[in-house]
Amino acid sequence: MTEKIVQTAGRNQLGEFAPEFAHFNDDVLFGENWNNQDIDVKTRCIITVVSLMAQGITDSSLKYHIDNAKKHGVSQKEMAAIITHVAFYAGWPKAWAVFNLAKEVYGEDVESLAKEVNGEAKENLVQTKESYEKSIFFPVGEPNPYGKFFDGQSYLAQVSDKQVPMFNVTFEPGCRNHWHIHHAKSGGGQMLICVGGRGFYQEWGKDAVEMTPGTIINIPAEVKHWHGAAADSWFSHLAIEVEGEETSNEWCEAVTEEDYAKAVNK
């Protein structure tokens, strides 16, 4: 038999001001509904997180339910998949807000892992692929098959092959791709969304733009550019191809060490 769920938040916070509401919250919603065995608690946690996210509620109540989901067996990868799935139906901005809360809740797992491996300092472990992958919600994937167009090691993971094809591209510290251009007769281009670490995007003739989680870069067609990791940080971004007519990619020369240093040290 599962442990009975007991809730006292209603009475603790609203017992005097709204006793009837406190009763419904503690005794009915949690006391009866959450303890109903027709649906297991893990499933109820998932349903609740999805319901709150769909409504755009991203306050402490959602963080509580994400933590409750974690305590009842929802893993970090499962939570990431749940939020990603709901994003397509409830909206991308809501997903970003929920991911920020989820990272606060699941972030403790990353720190615990870092302290356990070989007794090394967390600062050093962050530079390993295994520990970095634990710190982001999207998979790092396998070595990039387009690696000949990158200086340094990069990885590629397909996130979605339905509706809008989407890939997560991950760069080891110091890695960057070559200058390149997304050609199109009309439309076209690419969107980058940083989901981990720190990196840079630079267009030909312009200063580099720093990218951190949440940064969105819209790359028009016919613009020569490159993107890659900071020298001291891993970097991951989602790559979303913008639909267009007669699209193609042209890979150009590599970014020189001198140009890279100038870009990232400004």
C-alpha positions in Angstrom: 0.0 0.0 0.0 1.4 3.4 -0.9 2.1 6.0 1.7 -0.9 8.3 2.3 -0.5 11.9 1.1 -1.1 14.5 3.8 -1.3 18.2 2.9 -1.5 21.1 5.4 -0.5 24.0 3.2 -4.1 25.2 3.0 -4.6 25.5 6.7 -1.1 26.8 7.3 -1.5 29.7 4.8 -5.2 30.3 4.7 -6.7 28.6 7.7 -7.9 31.8 9.3 -8.6 33.9 6.2 -10.4 31.2 4.1 -11.0 28.1 6.2 -13.4 26.5 3.8 -10.9 26.8 0.9 -8.2 25.4 3.2 -10.5 22.4 3.9 -11.1 21.7 0.2 -7.4 22.0 -0.6 -6.1 19.8 2.3 -8.9 17.4 2.9 -10.6 17.0 -0.5 -8.0 17.8 -3.2 -5.1 16.1 -1.5 -6.7 14.1 1.2 -9.2 12.3 -1.0 -8.4 12.9 -4.7 -4.6 12.5 -4.5 -5.0 9.4 -2.4 -7.4 7.7 -4.8 -5.8 4.6 -6.1 -7.4 4.5 -9.5 -4.4 6.4 -10.8 -0.9 6.0 -9.4 0.7 9.0 -7.8 3.5 9.3 -10.4 0.9 9.6 -13.1 -1.1 12.2 -11.1 2.1 14.2 -10.7 2.7 14.2 -14.5 -0.9 15.2 -15.2 -0.7 18.0 -12.7 2.6 19.4 -14.1 1.1 19.3 -17.6 -2.1 21.0 -16.5 -0.4 23.9 -14.8 2.1 24.3 -17.7 -0.8 24.4 -20.2 -2.4 27.2 -18.2 0.8 29.2 -18.0 1.1 28.9 -14.2 4.8 28.9 -13.5 5.0 30.1 -9.9 5.9 28.2 -6.7 2.9 25.9 -7.0 4.3 24.4 -10.3 7.8 24.1 -8.7 6.2 22.2 -5.8 4.5 19.7 -8.2 7.7 19.2 -10.3 9.5 18.4 -7.0 6.7 16.1 -6.1 7.0 14.4 -9.4 10.7 13.9 -8.9 10.0 12.4 -5.4 7.6 9.9 -7.0 9.9 8.6 -9.6 9.8 11.0 -12.6 13.4 11.1 -13.8 15.1 14.2 -15.3 14.9 12.7 -18.8 11.2 11.9 -18.4 10.5 15.4 -17.1 12.4 16.9 -20.1 10.4 14.7 -22.5 7.1 15.7 -20.8 7.9 19.5 -21.1 9.1 19.2 -24.7 6.0 17.3 -25.7 3.6 19.7 -24.1 5.5 22.7 -25.6 4.2 21.8 -29.1 0.6 22.0 -27.8 0.8 24.7 -25.0 3.5 27.0 -26.4 7.2 27.3 -26.6 7.6 30.3 -24.1 5.7 28.3 -21.5 8.2 25.4 -21.9 11.2 27.7 -21.3 9.6 29.0 -18.1 8.9 25.4 -16.9 12.4 24.2 -17.9 13.9 26.9 -15.7 11.9 25.7 -12.7 12.7 22.0 -13.5 16.4 22.8 -13.7 16.2 24.2 -10.1 14.5 21.1 -8.9 16.7 18.5 -10.8 19.9 20.5 -10.5 20.7 18.9 -7.2 21.1 15.6 -9.0 23.8 17.1 -11.2 25.7 18.5 -8.2 25.5 15.1 -6.4 26.9 13.3 -9.4 29.7 15.8 -9.7 30.8 15.2 -6.1 30.7 11.4 -6.4 32.9 10.9 -9.4 36.5 10.2 -8.3 36.2 12.9 -5.6 37.2 15.6 -8.1 36.2 19.2 -7.9 32.9 20.1 -9.5 34.6 22.7 -11.7 36.7 20.0 -13.4 33.8 17.6 -13.8 31.7 20.2 -15.7 34.2 19.8 -18.5 33.4 16.1 -19.1 30.8 15.1 -21.6 29.0 12.9 -19.0 28.6 15.6 -16.4 27.7 18.3 -19.0 25.0 16.0 -20.5 23.4 15.7 -17.0 23.1 19.5 -16.8 21.0 20.0 -19.9 17.5 18.6 -20.8 18.3 17.6 -24.4 20.6 14.7 -25.3 24.1 15.5 -26.5 23.9 12.7 -29.1 26.7 11.1 -31.1 29.8 12.6 -32.8 28.7 15.0 -35.5 28.7 13.4 -39.0 29.4 16.9 -40.3 32.5 17.1 -38.2 34.7 18.0 -41.2 33.1 21.4 -41.1 33.9 22.0 -37.4 37.2 22.7 -35.6 37.1 20.7 -32.4 34.7 18.0 -31.3 30.9 18.5 -31.8 27.9 16.2 -31.3 24.5 15.9 -32.9 21.2 14.6 -31.6 17.9 14.7 -33.4 15.2 16.1 -31.1 12.2 16.0 -33.5 11.6 14.5 -36.9 7.9 15.5 -37.0 6.3 18.8 -38.2 9.5 20.9 -37.6 12.7 18.9 -37.8 15.0 19.9 -34.9 18.5 19.0 -33.8 20.5 19.7 -30.7 24.1 20.6 -31.6 26.7 20.4 -28.8 30.2 21.8 -28.9 33.1 21.0 -26.6 34.9 24.0 -25.2 36.6 26.0 -28.0 34.8 24.1 -30.8 33.2 26.1 -33.6 31.9 25.4 -37.0 33.3 27.0 -40.2 31.9 30.1 -41.8 28.8 29.1 -43.8 25.7 30.4 -45.6 22.2 29.2 -45.8 21.1 29.9 -49.3 17.4 30.2 -50.4 15.5 31.6 -53.4 12.9 32.7 -50.9 12.4 32.2 -47.2 15.0 29.9 -45.7 17.6 30.6 -43.0 17.9 29.0 -39.6 17.0 29.6 -35.9 19.3 28.8 -33.0 18.1 28.4 -29.4 20.8 28.1 -26.8 19.9 25.3 -24.3 23.1 24.9 -22.4 26.5 26.3 -21.7 27.9 29.4 -23.3 28.8 30.2 -26.9 28.9 32.8 -29.6 27.3 33.6 -32.9 29.0 36.0 -35.4 27.9 37.3 -38.8 30.5 38.4 -41.3 31.6 42.0 -40.6 29.8 42.2 -37.3 30.8 41.7 -33.6 30.1 38.3 -32.1 26.9 37.8 -30.0 27.2 35.8 -26.7 24.7 33.0 -26.4 23.5 31.6 -23.0 20.5 29.4 -22.2 17.4 31.1 -23.6 19.2 33.2 -26.3 17.5 33.0 -29.7 19.3 33.8 -32.9 17.4 34.3 -36.2 19.7 33.8 -39.1 18.4 35.1 -42.5 19.2 33.4 -45.7 22.4 34.5 -47.5 24.2 35.7 -44.4 27.7 34.4 -43.8 28.2 33.4 -40.2 29.6 30.9 -37.7 28.7 29.7 -34.2 30.5 27.8 -31.5 31.5 27.4 -27.8 33.4 29.7 -25.6 36.9 28.6 -24.9 36.1 27.6 -21.3 32.6 26.2 -21.7 30.5 23.5 -23.4 27.7 24.9 -25.6 24.5 23.5 -26.9 21.9 24.9 -29.2 18.8 23.7 -31.0 19.1 24.2 -34.7 15.8 24.7 -36.6 15.8 25.0 -40.4 13.4 27.7 -41.7 11.4 26.4 -44.6 12.2 28.0 -47.9 12.4 27.6 -51.7 15.5 26.0 -53.3 17.4 25.9 -50.0 21.0 24.7 -49.7 24.0 25.2 -47.3 27.4 26.4 -48.4 30.4 25.7 -46.1 33.2 28.2 -46.4 36.6 28.7 -44.8 37.4 27.9 -41.1 37.4 30.5 -38.4 41.0 31.3 -37.7 42.4 31.2 -34.2 43.0 34.9 -34.4 39.4 35.8 -35.4 38.0 33.4 -32.9 40.1 35.0 -30.1 39.0 38.5 -31.1 35.3 37.4 -31.2 35.1 35.7 -27.9 37.4 38.1 -25.9 35.6 41.4 -26.6 
